[in-house]
Amino acid sequence: MAKDLFLRPHLFPTTEKLRNSEFAKIWASASWYLSQQLALHQAVRIPGLGTFAVVRERVASKEQDLAVVERPVFHLAKAIAQDHDLRYGYVDIPGHQHFEQLPYARIASDNAVSEGTVQLCMERTMYLFRACLENRKNVAVVWRDVGMLIIQGRDVKMSFYTDFLKRLNGTDKALQAVLEMPEMRDSVISRHDTAAAQTSSGCVIVLPGYKLETVPKMATVKADVTGHGKAAPEQGWGKGDGTGKK
């Protein structure tokens, strides 16, 4: 069933009535509220995916003085990691014992749809997420105002947008201190980065839009018999149309 779903994604009855633009707006609202909740230091649990939170820490800056920083963290749901044999070590989020949900009612009001429709949209996305994992497809879940989660093979990586980190930390000094933390060195991307570019294969399914995003293979240069270079036709990945690029 998961294989059929991957070839032709099943839409729940309510989401079938929504245009792609309406679905995109609902997810955009969910992403914005997620960023708002994290800015307020609320830990947010996304059913079927995992938990986002912000940890406050003191770190040494370049000037060797201490800076208080806000570091976002994401923990993949333990069941997801276990069910799909992903390389992921689960660690409790320090200082957080209560977890919020996304405000479905507010998201629904902002988009003039029912709360049930919002919930079904989220469930549909998580259903497709699981289908990709079952089929061992590279998959990226893009949160427009926060960052992107990429699972490639068995490897899990959550990357956060630089502007989101700046918003959390307020000052350039605090932002720089966060960027220099060992935990963040491989977990920061710009809005110009695509999801496909973050993978070694250059190919990934991007959610929530369920679109294949690829990185075109660079043309190779071959020398002809005269010794002059000649560009070979491009082969391999086609042009991507995913939503990973901002």
N, C-alpha and C positions, 0 to 999 in steps of 0.2 A: 504493500500500500504506500509506503514511504517513497518507493521508487516511482510509482505512478504520479504521486504528488509532486515529486521533483520535476517531472517532465511537464506536468500540467497542474500548477498549484490550485488546490481546492480553495474556494472562497466560501466562507460562511454565508448563509442566506442574507443576513443584514448587510454584510460588506459587499455582496454582489451588486447591491443597489447604489453603492457609492462610486463616483468617478474617481479616477486615480488622483486627480487634483484634490478632491475632498479627503481622501485617505491620507495624502501627503500632509494636508493641513492639520489633521488630527494628530499625526505623529510629530509634526513640528511643534504643536502645542504641548504635547507630552514631553518633548525634549526641553522646551523652555521652562516648564514647571519643574522638571528634574533639576535644572541648573539653579532655579530659584530656591528649591528646598536645600540643595547642597550649600548654597551661599548662606543659608540660615543654620548651617550645621545640623541639618536633619539627615539621618541615615535613611535611605530609601530602598526598599526591597521590590524588585521587579519579578513577579511570579514567573517561573520557568526560565529565568535568566541568571539572576544573582542580586547582589547588594552593592549600592554605592554609598560612600560616606566620605567625610572630610576629617582628617586627623590634624590637630594643632601640635606643632613641634617647635623646639628651639634648636637652631642650627647655627654653625659658625659661618659668617659671611667672608668675602674676600678680605675685608678689613680686619678680620679676626675677632670682630665683636659678635655677640649673639643676636640673631634675628628670629622673631616669631613668625612662622610660616604656616600656611594652610595647605596641606597636601591631600589631594583627592585619592581615594583608593577604590578599587572594585574587586569584589570577591565573587567568582563564579559559583553558582549553586552547586553544592557538594554532589547532589544526585546527578547533575549533568556531567560532571567530571568523571564520576564513577561509572555511569551507564555507557559512556562513550570512550572510556579508557584514555582520557586526556591527561597530559602531563601538567598537573596543577596541584600545588600544595596549599591546602586550605589553612588559613590562619585567622583566628578571631580578630575582629576589628576592635582595637582598644578604645575604651570609653563609651562604647555604644551598646546599649542593651535593649533599646526600644527602636523599632523600625517603622517608618511611615510607608504608606502606599502612595502612588500617584493620585492626584485629586481628579478622579474621573468626572465628578459632577462639574467642576470648573472647566475642564477640557471640553465636556459636552456643551456647556453653555456658550463657550467661546466660539464653537463651531456649529451651533444650532442643530445639534443632533442629540439623540438620547444617550443617557449614561451607558445603557446596554450596548449601544453601537460602539462607543469608545472601548469598552471592555472587550468586545468581540474583535475589534481591530487589533488590539494588543495581543489577544490570544492567537489570532491568525498569524501574526508575525512570529510569535514564539513557536507555533506549530511548524512553520516553514524553517525556522532555525533548527529545530530538532530533526526535521527531514534532511536538511543539508548535512548535519552531523552523522546521521545514520548512513548516508550515502558517501561519506568521507569526502565531501565537497568543501573547499575553502569557503568560509562564510564570514561576512562582516556585518555587524549591526551598528549603524551610524546614528548617533545622537547629535543632531545639528549644533546644539549649544554646549555640548560637553566634550565629545570625542568619539572614538570608534573602537569597538571590540572586534578583534580579528582572531579567528581560529583557523590555523593552517596545519593540516594533518592532525597531529596530536598536541600541537603547541597553542597556548592561549596567550594573547597579548591585548591589554587595554591601553590605549594611548589617548592622552588628553590634549585638547587644543590649547595653544599658547595663550590666546586671548581669554579663554576660560580661567586659566591659572592666574592671569593678571587680574581678572575680576575678583577671584577669591582672595588674592593677597593685597590688592590695592596699590602698593608702591613698586617701583622698578627694583628697589633694593631687595624687597621680600621676594619678588618674582625671580630675580637672579639667584637668590639663595636656594629657592626651590629647584630651579633648573640645574643647579650644581649638585643636588643630592644624588647619591648613588642610585637610590630607588627610582629616580625620575629620568635618568640619562637616556634610557631607551623607551621612555613612555610619553614623549612629547612630540607633537606634530603640528604643522601649520595648516591653515584652512585650504591651502593650495595643494596639499598632499592628497593623493587618491588612495583608496583602499587597495587597489590592485598593486600599486607601487610599493606597498608595505609587505607584499608576499614575494617569496623567491620564485614562484611559478609565473607571476604576473597575471594571475587569473583568479577571480573571486566572485561569489554571488553576494550582492549587496542588498541588505534589508534596511528599511521595510519595503522598498520597491520591488524586491525580487528580480534584480537585473544583473546580467552578467557584465562584469567590468574587466577589461583586459588592458594590458600595456603592449602597444605595438612593438614588435621586434625590430631592433635597429638594423638598417641596411648594412650589409657587409661589403667591404671593398676588396675586389680581386684584381690581381695584375694580369693583363693580357700578354700575349707573346712579345709585344713591343716594349713591355715594361711599364706601360701606363696603367694607372688605376682605373678600375671600372666598377661602378656601384652595382651590386647584385640586387635583383628584385626583393622586396620585403616579403618575408614569409612568417608564418607563425601566428601570433595573436592579432586579432582584428581590432578595430577601433572600439573602445569601450563606450557604453552608454549608461553606466551606473550612476549612482547618486553619491558616491564617496567624495567626489570633488566638490568643494564649496566655492 
